[in-house]
Amino acid sequence: MHSRKLSAVLIIFVISVVVLSHVGVEAARVLPEDFAHVNHLDTYHRVKFTMSYWLQRLASGPSPQGPGH
């Protein structure tokens, strides 16, 4: 009797996995084809500006000599 219940539960589980695996999800909205490219360029320009700002703030010349150097 125990094996009969176990096999019934197993069959129901397999059927539910098969049914749920074939269910497709559609996109909530359609993005333009160049969406990733535009986003990449925007990020690139922001990073380039930030890095150039950081490099301009660096002191030029050798580091000061002292303890720890």
Phi and psi restraints in degrees (range 20) as a CNS / XPLOR table:
assign (resid 1 and name C) (resid 2 and name N)
       (resid 2 and name CA) (resid 2 and name C) 1.0 -65.7 20.0 2
assign (resid 2 and name N) (resid 2 and name CA)
       (resid 2 and name C) (resid 3 and name N) 1.0 -41.6 20.0 2
assign (resid 2 and name C) (resid 3 and name N)
       (resid 3 and name CA) (resid 3 and name C) 1.0 -67.8 20.0 2
assign (resid 3 and name N) (resid 3 and name CA)
       (resid 3 and name C) (resid 4 and name N) 1.0 -28.6 20.0 2
assign (resid 3 and name C) (resid 4 and name N)
       (resid 4 and name CA) (resid 4 and name C) 1.0 -68.1 20.0 2
assign (resid 4 and name N) (resid 4 and name CA)
       (resid 4 and name C) (resid 5 and name N) 1.0 -41.8 20.0 2
assign (resid 4 and name C) (resid 5 and name N)
       (resid 5 and name CA) (resid 5 and name C) 1.0 -67.8 20.0 2
assign (resid 5 and name N) (resid 5 and name CA)
       (resid 5 and name C) (resid 6 and name N) 1.0 -40.8 20.0 2
assign (resid 5 and name C) (resid 6 and name N)
       (resid 6 and name CA) (resid 6 and name C) 1.0 -63.1 20.0 2
assign (resid 6 and name N) (resid 6 and name CA)
       (resid 6 and name C) (resid 7 and name N) 1.0 -42.2 20.0 2
assign (resid 6 and name C) (resid 7 and name N)
       (resid 7 and name CA) (resid 7 and name C) 1.0 -68.5 20.0 2
assign (resid 7 and name N) (resid 7 and name CA)
       (resid 7 and name C) (resid 8 and name N) 1.0 -34.6 20.0 2
assign (resid 7 and name C) (resid 8 and name N)
       (resid 8 and name CA) (resid 8 and name C) 1.0 -65.8 20.0 2
assign (resid 8 and name N) (resid 8 and name CA)
       (resid 8 and name C) (resid 9 and name N) 1.0 -42.5 20.0 2
assign (resid 8 and name C) (resid 9 and name N)
       (resid 9 and name CA) (resid 9 and name C) 1.0 -65.7 20.0 2
assign (resid 9 and name N) (resid 9 and name CA)
       (resid 9 and name C) (resid 10 and name N) 1.0 -39.8 20.0 2
assign (resid 9 and name C) (resid 10 and name N)
       (resid 10 and name CA) (resid 10 and name C) 1.0 -64.1 20.0 2
assign (resid 10 and name N) (resid 10 and name CA)
       (resid 10 and name C) (resid 11 and name N) 1.0 -42.4 20.0 2
assign (resid 10 and name C) (resid 11 and name N)
       (resid 11 and name CA) (resid 11 and name C) 1.0 -64.4 20.0 2
assign (resid 11 and name N) (resid 11 and name CA)
       (resid 11 and name C) (resid 12 and name N) 1.0 -43.0 20.0 2
assign (resid 11 and name C) (resid 12 and name N)
       (resid 12 and name CA) (resid 12 and name C) 1.0 -63.3 20.0 2
assign (resid 12 and name N) (resid 12 and name CA)
       (resid 12 and name C) (resid 13 and name N) 1.0 -40.1 20.0 2
assign (resid 12 and name C) (resid 13 and name N)
       (resid 13 and name CA) (resid 13 and name C) 1.0 -63.2 20.0 2
assign (resid 13 and name N) (resid 13 and name CA)
       (resid 13 and name C) (resid 14 and name N) 1.0 -44.9 20.0 2
assign (resid 13 and name C) (resid 14 and name N)
       (resid 14 and name CA) (resid 14 and name C) 1.0 -64.1 20.0 2
assign (resid 14 and name N) (resid 14 and name CA)
       (resid 14 and name C) (resid 15 and name N) 1.0 -43.0 20.0 2
assign (resid 14 and name C) (resid 15 and name N)
       (resid 15 and name CA) (resid 15 and name C) 1.0 -64.1 20.0 2
assign (resid 15 and name N) (resid 15 and name CA)
       (resid 15 and name C) (resid 16 and name N) 1.0 -41.4 20.0 2
assign (resid 15 and name C) (resid 16 and name N)
       (resid 16 and name CA) (resid 16 and name C) 1.0 -67.0 20.0 2
assign (resid 16 and name N) (resid 16 and name CA)
       (resid 16 and name C) (resid 17 and name N) 1.0 -36.3 20.0 2
assign (resid 16 and name C) (resid 17 and name N)
       (resid 17 and name CA) (resid 17 and name C) 1.0 -65.8 20.0 2
assign (resid 17 and name N) (resid 17 and name CA)
       (resid 17 and name C) (resid 18 and name N) 1.0 -42.1 20.0 2
assign (resid 17 and name C) (resid 18 and name N)
       (resid 18 and name CA) (resid 18 and name C) 1.0 -64.0 20.0 2
assign (resid 18 and name N) (resid 18 and name CA)
       (resid 18 and name C) (resid 19 and name N) 1.0 -43.4 20.0 2
assign (resid 18 and name C) (resid 19 and name N)
       (resid 19 and name CA) (resid 19 and name C) 1.0 -66.7 20.0 2
assign (resid 19 and name N) (resid 19 and name CA)
       (resid 19 and name C) (resid 20 and name N) 1.0 -44.6 20.0 2
assign (resid 19 and name C) (resid 20 and name N)
       (resid 20 and name CA) (resid 20 and name C) 1.0 -70.9 20.0 2
assign (resid 20 and name N) (resid 20 and name CA)
       (resid 20 and name C) (resid 21 and name N) 1.0 -26.1 20.0 2
assign (resid 20 and name C) (resid 21 and name N)
       (resid 21 and name CA) (resid 21 and name C) 1.0 -74.8 20.0 2
assign (resid 21 and name N) (resid 21 and name CA)
       (resid 21 and name C) (resid 22 and name N) 1.0 -21.1 20.0 2
assign (resid 21 and name C) (resid 22 and name N)
       (resid 22 and name CA) (resid 22 and name C) 1.0 -93.1 20.0 2
assign (resid 22 and name N) (resid 22 and name CA)
       (resid 22 and name C) (resid 23 and name N) 1.0 -3.2 20.0 2
assign (resid 22 and name C) (resid 23 and name N)
       (resid 23 and name CA) (resid 23 and name C) 1.0 -78.8 20.0 2
assign (resid 23 and name N) (resid 23 and name CA)
       (resid 23 and name C) (resid 24 and name N) 1.0 125.6 20.0 2
assign (resid 23 and name C) (resid 24 and name N)
       (resid 24 and name CA) (resid 24 and name C) 1.0 -100.3 20.0 2
assign (resid 24 and name N) (resid 24 and name CA)
       (resid 24 and name C) (resid 25 and name N) 1.0 151.7 20.0 2
assign (resid 24 and name C) (resid 25 and name N)
       (resid 25 and name CA) (resid 25 and name C) 1.0 -114.4 20.0 2
assign (resid 25 and name N) (resid 25 and name CA)
       (resid 25 and name C) (resid 26 and name N) 1.0 127.6 20.0 2
assign (resid 25 and name C) (resid 26 and name N)
       (resid 26 and name CA) (resid 26 and name C) 1.0 -90.9 20.0 2
assign (resid 26 and name N) (resid 26 and name CA)
       (resid 26 and name C) (resid 27 and name N) 1.0 159.2 20.0 2
assign (resid 26 and name C) (resid 27 and name N)
       (resid 27 and name CA) (resid 27 and name C) 1.0 -70.1 20.0 2
assign (resid 27 and name N) (resid 27 and name CA)
       (resid 27 and name C) (resid 28 and name N) 1.0 146.0 20.0 2
assign (resid 27 and name C) (resid 28 and name N)
       (resid 28 and name CA) (resid 28 and name C) 1.0 -72.1 20.0 2
assign (resid 28 and name N) (resid 28 and name CA)
       (resid 28 and name C) (resid 29 and name N) 1.0 -34.3 20.0 2
assign (resid 28 and name C) (resid 29 and name N)
       (resid 29 and name CA) (resid 29 and name C) 1.0 -148.2 20.0 2
assign (resid 29 and name N) (resid 29 and name CA)
       (resid 29 and name C) (resid 30 and name N) 1.0 157.6 20.0 2
assign (resid 29 and name C) (resid 30 and name N)
       (resid 30 and name CA) (resid 30 and name C) 1.0 -97.1 20.0 2
assign (resid 30 and name N) (resid 30 and name CA)
       (resid 30 and name C) (resid 31 and name N) 1.0 125.6 20.0 2
assign (resid 30 and name C) (resid 31 and name N)
       (resid 31 and name CA) (resid 31 and name C) 1.0 -94.1 20.0 2
assign (resid 31 and name N) (resid 31 and name CA)
       (resid 31 and name C) (resid 32 and name N) 1.0 149.6 20.0 2
assign (resid 31 and name C) (resid 32 and name N)
       (resid 32 and name CA) (resid 32 and name C) 1.0 -64.2 20.0 2
assign (resid 32 and name N) (resid 32 and name CA)
       (resid 32 and name C) (resid 33 and name N) 1.0 158.5 20.0 2
assign (resid 32 and name C) (resid 33 and name N)
       (resid 33 and name CA) (resid 33 and name C) 1.0 -64.3 20.0 2
assign (resid 33 and name N) (resid 33 and name CA)
       (resid 33 and name C) (resid 34 and name N) 1.0 -32.8 20.0 2
assign (resid 33 and name C) (resid 34 and name N)
       (resid 34 and name CA) (resid 34 and name C) 1.0 -96.4 20.0 2
assign (resid 34 and name N) (resid 34 and name CA)
       (resid 34 and name C) (resid 35 and name N) 1.0 21.8 20.0 2
assign (resid 34 and name C) (resid 35 and name N)
       (resid 35 and name CA) (resid 35 and name C) 1.0 -60.3 20.0 2
assign (resid 35 and name N) (resid 35 and name CA)
       (resid 35 and name C) (resid 36 and name N) 1.0 -49.1 20.0 2
assign (resid 35 and name C) (resid 36 and name N)
       (resid 36 and name CA) (resid 36 and name C) 1.0 -66.7 20.0 2
assign (resid 36 and name N) (resid 36 and name CA)
       (resid 36 and name C) (resid 37 and name N) 1.0 -36.6 20.0 2
assign (resid 36 and name C) (resid 37 and name N)
       (resid 37 and name CA) (resid 37 and name C) 1.0 -66.1 20.0 2
assign (resid 37 and name N) (resid 37 and name CA)
       (resid 37 and name C) (resid 38 and name N) 1.0 -44.5 20.0 2
assign (resid 37 and name C) (resid 38 and name N)
       (resid 38 and name CA) (resid 38 and name C) 1.0 -64.6 20.0 2
assign (resid 38 and name N) (resid 38 and name CA)
       (resid 38 and name C) (resid 39 and name N) 1.0 -42.9 20.0 2
assign (resid 38 and name C) (resid 39 and name N)
       (resid 39 and name CA) (resid 39 and name C) 1.0 -63.4 20.0 2
assign (resid 39 and name N) (resid 39 and name CA)
       (resid 39 and name C) (resid 40 and name N) 1.0 -39.7 20.0 2
assign (resid 39 and name C) (resid 40 and name N)
       (resid 40 and name CA) (resid 40 and name C) 1.0 -63.9 20.0 2
assign (resid 40 and name N) (resid 40 and name CA)
       (resid 40 and name C) (resid 41 and name N) 1.0 -42.8 20.0 2
assign (resid 40 and name C) (resid 41 and name N)
       (resid 41 and name CA) (resid 41 and name C) 1.0 -66.6 20.0 2
assign (resid 41 and name N) (resid 41 and name CA)
       (resid 41 and name C) (resid 42 and name N) 1.0 -39.4 20.0 2
assign (resid 41 and name C) (resid 42 and name N)
       (resid 42 and name CA) (resid 42 and name C) 1.0 -63.2 20.0 2
assign (resid 42 and name N) (resid 42 and name CA)
       (resid 42 and name C) (resid 43 and name N) 1.0 -45.0 20.0 2
assign (resid 42 and name C) (resid 43 and name N)
       (resid 43 and name CA) (resid 43 and name C) 1.0 -63.7 20.0 2
assign (resid 43 and name N) (resid 43 and name CA)
       (resid 43 and name C) (resid 44 and name N) 1.0 -41.5 20.0 2
assign (resid 43 and name C) (resid 44 and name N)
       (resid 44 and name CA) (resid 44 and name C) 1.0 -59.6 20.0 2
assign (resid 44 and name N) (resid 44 and name CA)
       (resid 44 and name C) (resid 45 and name N) 1.0 -45.2 20.0 2
assign (resid 44 and name C) (resid 45 and name N)
       (resid 45 and name CA) (resid 45 and name C) 1.0 -68.1 20.0 2
assign (resid 45 and name N) (resid 45 and name CA)
       (resid 45 and name C) (resid 46 and name N) 1.0 -37.0 20.0 2
assign (resid 45 and name C) (resid 46 and name N)
       (resid 46 and name CA) (resid 46 and name C) 1.0 -66.1 20.0 2
assign (resid 46 and name N) (resid 46 and name CA)
       (resid 46 and name C) (resid 47 and name N) 1.0 -42.0 20.0 2
assign (resid 46 and name C) (resid 47 and name N)
       (resid 47 and name CA) (resid 47 and name C) 1.0 -66.8 20.0 2
assign (resid 47 and name N) (resid 47 and name CA)
       (resid 47 and name C) (resid 48 and name N) 1.0 -40.9 20.0 2
assign (resid 47 and name C) (resid 48 and name N)
       (resid 48 and name CA) (resid 48 and name C) 1.0 -61.9 20.0 2
assign (resid 48 and name N) (resid 48 and name CA)
       (resid 48 and name C) (resid 49 and name N) 1.0 -43.5 20.0 2
assign (resid 48 and name C) (resid 49 and name N)
       (resid 49 and name CA) (resid 49 and name C) 1.0 -64.3 20.0 2
assign (resid 49 and name N) (resid 49 and name CA)
       (resid 49 and name C) (resid 50 and name N) 1.0 -43.9 20.0 2
assign (resid 49 and name C) (resid 50 and name N)
       (resid 50 and name CA) (resid 50 and name C) 1.0 -63.7 20.0 2
assign (resid 50 and name N) (resid 50 and name CA)
       (resid 50 and name C) (resid 51 and name N) 1.0 -44.2 20.0 2
assign (resid 50 and name C) (resid 51 and name N)
       (resid 51 and name CA) (resid 51 and name C) 1.0 -65.6 20.0 2
assign (resid 51 and name N) (resid 51 and name CA)
       (resid 51 and name C) (resid 52 and name N) 1.0 -39.9 20.0 2
assign (resid 51 and name C) (resid 52 and name N)
       (resid 52 and name CA) (resid 52 and name C) 1.0 -66.8 20.0 2
assign (resid 52 and name N) (resid 52 and name CA)
       (resid 52 and name C) (resid 53 and name N) 1.0 -35.2 20.0 2
assign (resid 52 and name C) (resid 53 and name N)
       (resid 53 and name CA) (resid 53 and name C) 1.0 -65.1 20.0 2
assign (resid 53 and name N) (resid 53 and name CA)
       (resid 53 and name C) (resid 54 and name N) 1.0 -44.5 20.0 2
assign (resid 53 and name C) (resid 54 and name N)
       (resid 54 and name CA) (resid 54 and name C) 1.0 -62.9 20.0 2
assign (resid 54 and name N) (resid 54 and name CA)
       (resid 54 and name C) (resid 55 and name N) 1.0 -41.7 20.0 2
assign (resid 54 and name C) (resid 55 and name N)
       (resid 55 and name CA) (resid 55 and name C) 1.0 -69.1 20.0 2
assign (resid 55 and name N) (resid 55 and name CA)
       (resid 55 and name C) (resid 56 and name N) 1.0 -30.5 20.0 2
assign (resid 55 and name C) (resid 56 and name N)
       (resid 56 and name CA) (resid 56 and name C) 1.0 -69.2 20.0 2
assign (resid 56 and name N) (resid 56 and name CA)
       (resid 56 and name C) (resid 57 and name N) 1.0 -27.2 20.0 2
assign (resid 56 and name C) (resid 57 and name N)
       (resid 57 and name CA) (resid 57 and name C) 1.0 -84.0 20.0 2
assign (resid 57 and name N) (resid 57 and name CA)
       (resid 57 and name C) (resid 58 and name N) 1.0 -10.2 20.0 2
assign (resid 57 and name C) (resid 58 and name N)
       (resid 58 and name CA) (resid 58 and name C) 1.0 -70.3 20.0 2
assign (resid 58 and name N) (resid 58 and name CA)
       (resid 58 and name C) (resid 59 and name N) 1.0 139.8 20.0 2
assign (resid 58 and name C) (resid 59 and name N)
       (resid 59 and name CA) (resid 59 and name C) 1.0 -72.7 20.0 2
assign (resid 59 and name N) (resid 59 and name CA)
       (resid 59 and name C) (resid 60 and name N) 1.0 141.9 20.0 2
assign (resid 59 and name C) (resid 60 and name N)
       (resid 60 and name CA) (resid 60 and name C) 1.0 -93.5 20.0 2
assign (resid 60 and name N) (resid 60 and name CA)
       (resid 60 and name C) (resid 61 and name N) 1.0 157.4 20.0 2
assign (resid 60 and name C) (resid 61 and name N)
       (resid 61 and name CA) (resid 61 and name C) 1.0 96.6 20.0 2
assign (resid 61 and name N) (resid 61 and name CA)
       (resid 61 and name C) (resid 62 and name N) 1.0 179.6 20.0 2
assign (resid 61 and name C) (resid 62 and name N)
       (resid 62 and name CA) (resid 62 and name C) 1.0 -70.4 20.0 2
assign (resid 62 and name N) (resid 62 and name CA)
       (resid 62 and name C) (resid 63 and name N) 1.0 157.4 20.0 2
assign (resid 62 and name C) (resid 63 and name N)
       (resid 63 and name CA) (resid 63 and name C) 1.0 -74.6 20.0 2
assign (resid 63 and name N) (resid 63 and name CA)
       (resid 63 and name C) (resid 64 and name N) 1.0 151.7 20.0 2
assign (resid 63 and name C) (resid 64 and name N)
       (resid 64 and name CA) (resid 64 and name C) 1.0 -65.2 20.0 2
assign (resid 64 and name N) (resid 64 and name CA)
       (resid 64 and name C) (resid 65 and name N) 1.0 141.3 20.0 2
assign (resid 64 and name C) (resid 65 and name N)
       (resid 65 and name CA) (resid 65 and name C) 1.0 -88.1 20.0 2
assign (resid 65 and name N) (resid 65 and name CA)
       (resid 65 and name C) (resid 66 and name N) 1.0 142.9 20.0 2
assign (resid 65 and name C) (resid 66 and name N)
       (resid 66 and name CA) (resid 66 and name C) 1.0 168.1 20.0 2
assign (resid 66 and name N) (resid 66 and name CA)
       (resid 66 and name C) (resid 67 and name N) 1.0 -166.4 20.0 2
assign (resid 66 and name C) (resid 67 and name N)
       (resid 67 and name CA) (resid 67 and name C) 1.0 -61.8 20.0 2
assign (resid 67 and name N) (resid 67 and name CA)
       (resid 67 and name C) (resid 68 and name N) 1.0 133.2 20.0 2
assign (resid 67 and name C) (resid 68 and name N)
       (resid 68 and name CA) (resid 68 and name C) 1.0 90.7 20.0 2
assign (resid 68 and name N) (resid 68 and name CA)
       (resid 68 and name C) (resid 69 and name N) 1.0 -1.7 20.0 2
